[in-house]
């Protein structure tokens, strides 16, 4: 069975992933408690690899490698730090030429490389980044969405998908709730005909 690309993201009720004023990470609006983070860890621990766009990768690399060794953090945060740092990753970037933490870089021909990876790989591949996810939809490569919806309306900000992303229909696979009013919505993306 070929690999599957799974776009996994925290979103507001109006499907924003970050505030426009704080475009490089930042999540003062997120309600991530222990039970939610343990769900992140469980799901991330089953991935065969992660594929991330430059902006989200740079946010992650700035925190998780040191978090895994920080005894001042709760065990579930240190656990995610270990998962993120150790899992094989692909950074999709036209500007970065180096990356650490078990990361390979795909540049200008990233969609062709990702299509080959999907056809020849196995397991779920976690996807991070709105532009990357939009490109995967456009290329017919996105298989699943895992959305953690936080009970806040941001009003403006970075959308879950870039404007102009083609329309696709989805089927519900799973829904559940977490502390703080966060809900999980997991969808299979239907293949376009």
Backbone as CSV, one residue per row, in Angstrom:
resi,resn,N_x,N_y,N_z,CA_x,CA_y,CA_z,C_x,C_y,C_z
1,UNK,0.851,-1.196,0.000,0.000,0.000,0.000,0.885,1.244,0.000
2,UNK,0.614,2.191,-0.884,1.455,3.396,-0.937,1.308,4.244,0.328
3,UNK,2.257,5.110,0.517,2.210,6.049,1.637,1.030,7.007,1.459
4,UNK,0.644,7.643,2.556,-0.473,8.604,2.531,-0.023,9.909,3.170
5,UNK,-0.392,11.031,2.550,-0.096,12.344,3.106,-1.268,12.814,3.967
6,UNK,-0.972,13.139,5.235,-1.979,13.543,6.214,-1.635,14.951,6.701
7,UNK,-2.475,15.926,6.344,-2.294,17.319,6.783,-2.872,17.444,8.173
8,UNK,-2.031,17.824,9.114,-2.365,17.829,10.525,-2.159,19.242,11.048
9,UNK,-3.225,19.887,11.569,-3.084,21.280,11.936,-4.067,21.690,13.037
10,UNK,-3.626,22.639,13.875,-4.496,23.325,14.823,-5.123,24.499,14.088
11,UNK,-6.437,24.666,14.225,-7.137,25.746,13.532,-8.126,26.426,14.465
12,UNK,-8.469,27.670,14.128,-9.534,28.387,14.820,-10.877,27.982,14.201
13,UNK,-11.966,28.433,14.793,-13.285,28.126,14.242,-13.455,28.664,12.823
14,UNK,-12.760,29.763,12.504,-12.836,30.317,11.151,-11.679,29.815,10.270
15,UNK,-11.110,28.675,10.657,-10.110,27.944,9.875,-8.848,28.758,9.577
16,UNK,-8.401,29.497,10.586,-7.113,30.196,10.510,-6.102,29.382,11.309
17,UNK,-4.844,29.376,10.836,-3.817,28.615,11.541,-2.872,29.508,12.329
18,UNK,-2.888,30.809,12.076,-2.110,31.757,12.858,-2.621,33.166,12.612
19,UNK,-2.352,34.028,13.576,-2.734,35.434,13.437,-1.821,36.101,12.411
20,UNK,-2.383,36.987,11.629,-1.581,37.690,10.623,-0.438,38.463,11.276
21,UNK,-0.667,39.067,12.426,0.355,39.867,13.091,1.483,39.004,13.663
22,UNK,1.259,37.709,13.764,2.273,36.829,14.352,2.470,35.642,13.417
23,UNK,2.894,35.908,12.208,2.921,34.877,11.179,3.989,33.812,11.372
24,UNK,5.006,34.066,12.178,6.037,33.048,12.398,5.716,32.316,13.696
25,UNK,4.815,31.350,13.601,4.434,30.579,14.783,3.509,31.392,15.663
26,UNK,3.609,31.195,16.940,2.753,31.922,17.869,1.405,31.262,17.984
27,UNK,0.956,31.074,19.170,-0.308,30.398,19.351,-0.966,30.773,20.650
28,UNK,-1.015,32.073,20.951,-1.619,32.508,22.204,-3.096,32.144,22.276
29,UNK,-3.687,31.801,21.159,-5.104,31.448,21.099,-5.336,29.945,21.223
30,UNK,-4.280,29.156,21.151,-4.417,27.700,21.211,-4.701,27.231,22.639
31,UNK,-5.525,26.207,22.757,-5.863,25.622,24.061,-5.334,24.186,24.106
32,UNK,-4.037,24.068,24.209,-3.417,22.747,24.167,-3.101,22.296,25.588
33,UNK,-3.956,21.433,26.106,-3.746,20.851,27.422,-3.059,19.499,27.309
34,UNK,-2.906,18.853,28.454,-2.188,17.582,28.482,-2.859,16.499,27.637
35,UNK,-4.185,16.343,27.761,-4.850,15.264,27.014,-4.728,15.482,25.511
36,UNK,-4.813,16.725,25.069,-4.666,17.031,23.640,-3.232,16.752,23.183
37,UNK,-2.257,17.171,23.974,-0.881,16.951,23.566,-0.534,15.468,23.561
38,UNK,-1.099,14.710,24.463,-0.852,13.264,24.450,-1.450,12.635,23.182
39,UNK,-2.570,13.190,22.692,-3.126,12.716,21.425,-2.171,13.058,20.271
40,UNK,-1.609,14.283,20.292,-0.600,14.652,19.291,0.521,13.612,19.286
41,UNK,1.023,13.305,20.494,2.156,12.385,20.612,1.810,11.009,20.067
42,UNK,0.626,10.531,20.417,0.207,9.204,19.964,0.130,9.153,18.442
43,UNK,-0.489,10.157,17.844,-0.621,10.190,16.386,0.734,10.388,15.712
44,UNK,1.544,11.302,16.234,2.858,11.558,15.635,3.755,10.335,15.741
45,UNK,3.608,9.578,16.809,4.425,8.388,17.004,4.149,7.285,16.006
46,UNK,3.021,7.358,15.297,2.691,6.335,14.294,3.100,6.740,12.883
47,UNK,3.546,7.976,12.700,3.927,8.452,11.371,5.224,7.800,10.908
48,UNK,5.322,7.567,9.610,6.570,7.053,9.056,7.566,8.190,8.851
49,UNK,7.055,9.407,8.639,7.893,10.593,8.495,7.006,11.828,8.505
50,UNK,7.635,13.002,8.510,6.935,14.281,8.416,7.477,15.052,7.218
51,UNK,6.595,15.789,6.573,6.964,16.704,5.500,6.453,18.070,5.912
52,UNK,7.356,19.046,5.964,6.968,20.368,6.444,7.471,21.461,5.519
53,UNK,6.652,22.509,5.428,7.073,23.708,4.731,8.089,24.456,5.583
54,UNK,8.784,25.410,4.962,9.871,26.108,5.646,9.439,26.825,6.910
55,UNK,8.355,27.571,6.851,7.965,28.371,8.017,7.625,27.500,9.224
56,UNK,6.858,26.442,9.018,6.505,25.600,10.156,7.725,24.808,10.638
57,UNK,8.569,24.382,9.703,9.784,23.665,10.084,10.658,24.548,10.972
58,UNK,10.842,25.803,10.579,11.692,26.703,11.359,11.106,26.983,12.733
59,UNK,9.794,27.039,12.840,9.159,27.183,14.151,9.438,25.956,15.007
60,UNK,9.283,24.781,14.422,9.477,23.533,15.157,10.942,23.343,15.554
61,UNK,11.868,23.594,14.642,13.279,23.367,14.950,13.797,24.338,16.006
62,UNK,13.108,25.451,16.170,13.501,26.418,17.179,13.124,26.018,18.596
63,UNK,12.263,25.009,18.748,11.803,24.639,20.090,12.005,23.166,20.432
64,UNK,11.552,22.250,19.571,11.455,20.846,19.962,12.766,20.134,20.232
65,UNK,13.844,20.383,19.510,15.092,19.675,19.828,15.602,19.950,21.244
66,UNK,15.416,21.168,21.734,15.849,21.453,23.108,14.788,21.065,24.125
67,UNK,13.517,21.082,23.724,12.432,20.721,24.650,12.562,19.284,25.126
68,UNK,13.046,18.407,24.276,13.124,16.991,24.647,14.076,16.739,25.807
69,UNK,15.000,17.663,26.035,15.976,17.504,27.123,15.741,18.468,28.276
70,UNK,14.634,19.184,28.246,14.353,20.206,29.258,13.540,19.593,30.399
71,UNK,14.193,19.305,31.516,13.521,18.685,32.658,12.471,19.592,33.298
72,UNK,12.476,20.855,32.944,11.475,21.781,33.469,10.137,21.674,32.750
73,UNK,10.093,20.932,31.649,8.854,20.748,30.887,8.173,19.450,31.294
74,UNK,6.853,19.371,31.136,6.147,18.115,31.417,6.620,16.993,30.490
75,UNK,6.472,15.759,30.949,6.951,14.608,30.191,6.350,14.529,28.800
76,UNK,5.086,14.914,28.619,4.461,14.802,27.302,5.042,15.795,26.303
77,UNK,5.542,16.942,26.766,6.216,17.880,25.868,7.602,17.360,25.508
78,UNK,8.315,16.821,26.491,9.629,16.233,26.192,9.471,15.060,25.227
79,UNK,8.400,14.277,25.401,8.153,13.143,24.504,7.946,13.622,23.068
80,UNK,7.133,14.671,22.888,6.927,15.175,21.529,8.228,15.721,20.955
81,UNK,9.043,16.368,21.786,10.340,16.853,21.330,11.200,15.732,20.787
82,UNK,11.171,14.596,21.448,11.927,13.436,20.975,11.341,12.907,19.676
83,UNK,10.016,12.811,19.605,9.368,12.328,18.381,9.747,13.227,17.209
84,UNK,9.573,14.541,17.379,9.829,15.461,16.273,11.300,15.427,15.854
85,UNK,12.195,15.425,16.802,13.615,15.475,16.488,14.087,14.200,15.800
86,UNK,13.585,13.043,16.243,14.084,11.766,15.743,13.425,11.272,14.459
87,UNK,12.184,11.649,14.211,11.475,11.113,13.044,12.114,11.644,11.755
88,UNK,12.200,10.825,10.711,12.691,11.349,9.433,11.763,12.465,8.930
89,UNK,12.389,13.524,8.423,11.613,14.672,7.958,12.103,15.114,6.590
90,UNK,11.173,15.704,5.849,11.499,16.372,4.598,11.070,17.827,4.767
91,UNK,11.997,18.722,4.508,11.730,20.149,4.507,11.556,20.567,3.054
92,UNK,10.390,21.121,2.727,10.137,21.614,1.372,10.457,23.108,1.377
93,UNK,11.532,23.458,0.677,11.983,24.846,0.678,12.825,25.129,-0.558
94,UNK,12.593,26.283,-1.149,13.421,26.731,-2.273,14.594,27.581,-1.783
95,UNK,14.584,27.939,-0.486,15.615,28.842,0.026,16.595,28.186,0.985
96,UNK,16.176,27.173,1.712,17.087,26.507,2.659,17.917,25.469,1.919
97,UNK,19.179,25.384,2.288,20.059,24.383,1.681,20.583,23.384,2.701
98,UNK,20.397,23.682,3.983,20.829,22.768,5.039,19.738,22.673,6.106
99,UNK,19.697,21.535,6.762,18.782,21.319,7.883,19.304,20.159,8.704
100,UNK,19.096,20.231,9.992,19.517,19.155,10.885,18.338,18.290,11.281
101,UNK,18.509,17.575,12.358,17.422,16.819,12.984,16.786,15.795,12.051
102,UNK,17.638,15.022,11.354,17.136,13.918,10.538,16.255,14.420,9.387
103,UNK,16.691,15.506,8.743,15.879,16.185,7.722,16.575,16.225,6.368
104,UNK,15.816,15.894,5.332,16.254,16.019,3.945,15.493,17.199,3.329
105,UNK,16.091,17.894,2.373,15.447,19.060,1.755,15.031,18.735,0.326
106,UNK,13.772,19.071,0.007,13.268,19.012,-1.367,13.067,20.449,-1.820
107,UNK,13.555,20.780,-3.011,13.482,22.156,-3.504,12.495,22.345,-4.625
108,UNK,12.977,22.801,-5.781,12.113,23.203,-6.885,11.211,22.095,-7.421
109,UNK,11.677,20.874,-7.404,10.865,19.773,-7.933,10.203,18.961,-6.817
110,UNK,9.846,19.641,-5.735,9.325,18.968,-4.539,8.068,18.144,-4.817
111,UNK,7.127,18.646,-5.610,5.887,17.891,-5.835,6.154,16.584,-6.569
112,UNK,7.085,16.605,-7.527,7.439,15.366,-8.218,8.103,14.383,-7.255
113,UNK,8.990,14.897,-6.404,9.657,14.052,-5.416,8.650,13.490,-4.408
114,UNK,7.705,14.312,-3.990,6.694,13.855,-3.027,5.762,12.828,-3.662
115,UNK,5.431,13.011,-4.925,4.598,12.019,-5.615,5.322,10.679,-5.674
116,UNK,6.619,10.698,-5.960,7.400,9.460,-6.002,7.503,8.841,-4.611
117,UNK,7.668,9.674,-3.599,7.728,9.185,-2.217,6.422,8.504,-1.829
118,UNK,5.316,9.138,-2.182,3.993,8.571,-1.868,3.794,7.241,-2.578
119,UNK,4.197,7.151,-3.833,4.012,5.918,-4.610,4.928,4.799,-4.128
120,UNK,6.135,5.150,-3.671,7.091,4.125,-3.296,7.266,3.907,-1.815
121,UNK,6.627,4.759,-1.003,6.784,4.659,0.445,5.664,3.881,1.100
122,UNK,5.712,3.857,2.420,4.679,3.183,3.205,4.347,4.029,4.427
123,UNK,3.133,3.869,4.918,2.728,4.521,6.159,2.244,5.939,5.957
124,UNK,1.757,6.504,7.048,1.267,7.875,7.023,2.418,8.852,7.158
125,UNK,2.365,9.902,6.340,3.355,10.963,6.347,2.649,12.232,6.792
126,UNK,3.055,12.768,7.941,2.443,13.980,8.462,2.864,15.191,7.661
127,UNK,1.917,16.046,7.332,2.161,17.252,6.532,1.917,18.471,7.409
128,UNK,2.852,19.412,7.396,2.704,20.658,8.125,2.975,21.845,7.220
129,UNK,2.037,22.773,7.176,2.206,23.989,6.388,1.099,24.175,5.377
130,UNK,0.469,25.361,5.398,-0.673,25.635,4.529,-0.301,25.626,3.048
131,UNK,0.813,26.240,2.692,1.200,26.278,1.274,1.531,24.882,0.770
132,UNK,2.237,24.114,1.579,2.572,22.746,1.202,1.303,21.913,1.039
133,UNK,0.383,22.008,2.000,-0.874,21.252,1.904,-1.666,21.673,0.675
134,UNK,-1.680,22.963,0.380,-2.387,23.452,-0.809,-1.781,22.877,-2.078
135,UNK,-0.464,22.799,-2.138,0.202,22.220,-3.301,-0.117,20.732,-3.434
136,UNK,-0.188,20.040,-2.297,-0.536,18.619,-2.337,-1.963,18.405,-2.841
137,UNK,-2.896,19.279,-2.420,-4.273,19.192,-2.923,-4.276,19.430,-4.425
138,UNK,-3.595,20.473,-4.862,-3.539,20.813,-6.281,-2.965,19.667,-7.104
139,UNK,-1.992,18.960,-6.542,-1.350,17.836,-7.231,-2.106,16.524,-7.064
140,UNK,-3.213,16.545,-6.317,-3.993,15.325,-6.086,-3.305,14.338,-5.159
141,UNK,-2.439,14.844,-4.267,-1.647,13.966,-3.408,-2.094,13.936,-1.944
142,UNK,-2.972,14.841,-1.521,-3.368,14.861,-0.108,-4.426,13.798,0.144
143,UNK,-4.209,12.993,1.186,-5.094,11.867,1.479,-6.009,12.088,2.677
144,UNK,-5.560,12.873,3.651,-6.336,12.974,4.893,-6.070,14.310,5.576
145,UNK,-7.063,14.781,6.318,-6.946,15.973,7.154,-7.176,15.571,8.599
146,UNK,-6.344,16.066,9.497,-6.554,15.911,10.931,-6.543,17.325,11.499
147,UNK,-7.735,17.817,11.847,-7.874,19.197,12.303,-8.259,19.225,13.774
148,UNK,-7.494,19.985,14.551,-7.822,20.240,15.948,-8.393,21.650,15.986
149,UNK,-9.706,21.749,16.193,-10.400,23.034,16.121,-10.505,23.627,17.527
150,UNK,-9.936,24.826,17.672,-9.939,25.524,18.963,-11.090,26.532,18.977
151,UNK,-11.799,26.653,20.105,-13.003,27.482,20.159,-12.699,28.977,20.239
152,UNK,-12.191,29.504,19.138,-11.888,30.925,19.035,-12.052,31.328,17.568
153,UNK,-12.529,32.546,17.353,-12.596,33.133,16.011,-11.504,34.194,15.938
154,UNK,-10.561,34.027,15.026,-9.463,34.986,14.900,-9.834,36.174,14.021
155,UNK,-10.781,35.998,13.115,-11.229,37.107,12.279,-10.352,37.354,11.069
156,UNK,-9.068,37.267,11.225,-8.135,37.383,10.116,-6.931,36.529,10.440
157,UNK,-6.116,36.280,9.442,-4.916,35.485,9.665,-4.669,34.518,8.526
158,UNK,-3.718,33.649,8.723,-3.316,32.667,7.710,-4.361,31.570,7.640
159,UNK,-4.948,31.324,6.453,-5.970,30.284,6.327,-5.365,28.885,6.295
160,UNK,-6.199,27.910,6.539,-5.809,26.499,6.521,-5.250,26.096,5.163
161,UNK,-5.815,26.629,4.080,-5.337,26.397,2.719,-5.172,27.740,2.026
162,UNK,-4.259,27.799,1.068,-4.054,29.022,0.304,-5.243,29.278,-0.614
163,UNK,-5.500,30.562,-0.872,-6.551,30.927,-1.819,-6.213,30.333,-3.176
164,UNK,-7.227,29.827,-3.867,-7.026,29.219,-5.170,-6.805,27.722,-5.120
165,UNK,-6.775,27.150,-3.911,-6.643,25.695,-3.796,-7.896,25.055,-4.374
166,UNK,-7.775,24.025,-5.199,-8.953,23.405,-5.811,-9.899,22.805,-4.766
167,UNK,-11.136,22.752,-5.128,-12.159,22.170,-4.280,-12.017,20.648,-4.243
168,UNK,-12.135,20.073,-3.038,-12.196,18.615,-2.882,-13.256,18.318,-1.833
169,UNK,-13.824,17.148,-1.924,-14.795,16.727,-0.916,-14.121,15.756,0.024
170,UNK,-14.639,15.708,1.256,-14.047,14.868,2.292,-15.127,14.037,2.975
171,UNK,-14.703,12.925,3.546,-15.585,12.067,4.327,-15.070,12.011,5.759
172,UNK,-15.985,12.123,6.727,-15.608,12.100,8.136,-15.124,10.705,8.521
173,UNK,-13.959,10.657,9.170,-13.407,9.407,9.674,-13.493,9.311,11.192
174,UNK,-13.379,10.477,11.863,-13.321,10.476,13.324,-13.636,11.867,13.844
175,UNK,-14.315,11.909,14.993,-14.539,13.164,15.707,-14.460,12.869,17.197
176,UNK,-13.853,13.785,17.935,-13.840,13.657,19.385,-13.538,14.994,20.020
177,UNK,-13.723,15.066,21.334,-13.530,16.320,22.063,-12.423,16.179,23.098
178,UNK,-11.810,17.322,23.421,-10.762,17.406,24.430,-11.101,18.519,25.413
179,UNK,-10.352,18.560,26.499,-10.522,19.632,27.485,-10.338,20.988,26.807
180,UNK,-11.018,21.985,27.339,-10.888,23.330,26.801,-11.752,23.589,25.586
181,UNK,-12.588,22.617,25.204,-13.489,22.809,24.077,-12.881,22.530,22.722
182,UNK,-11.675,21.971,22.677,-11.033,21.635,21.403,-11.668,20.362,20.854
183,UNK,-11.939,20.354,19.564,-12.514,19.168,18.923,-11.615,18.693,17.793
184,UNK,-11.537,17.385,17.639,-10.791,16.755,16.559,-11.764,16.415,15.448
185,UNK,-11.388,16.748,14.225,-12.161,16.385,13.032,-11.179,15.775,12.047
186,UNK,-11.350,14.485,11.781,-10.459,13.756,10.878,-11.239,13.370,9.642
187,UNK,-10.686,13.695,8.464,-11.387,13.497,7.202,-10.507,12.765,6.185
188,UNK,-11.120,11.899,5.406,-10.482,11.327,4.219,-10.778,12.271,3.056
189,UNK,-9.747,12.621,2.299,-9.922,13.465,1.122,-10.283,12.561,-0.051
190,UNK,-11.410,12.857,-0.686,-11.821,12.064,-1.848,-10.922,12.357,-3.036
191,UNK,-10.605,11.326,-3.762,-9.797,11.483,-4.967,-10.639,12.166,-6.038
192,UNK,-10.055,13.197,-6.643,-10.766,13.905,-7.727,-10.777,13.031,-8.962
193,UNK,-11.888,13.077,-9.681,-12.005,12.294,-10.927,-11.659,13.159,-12.121
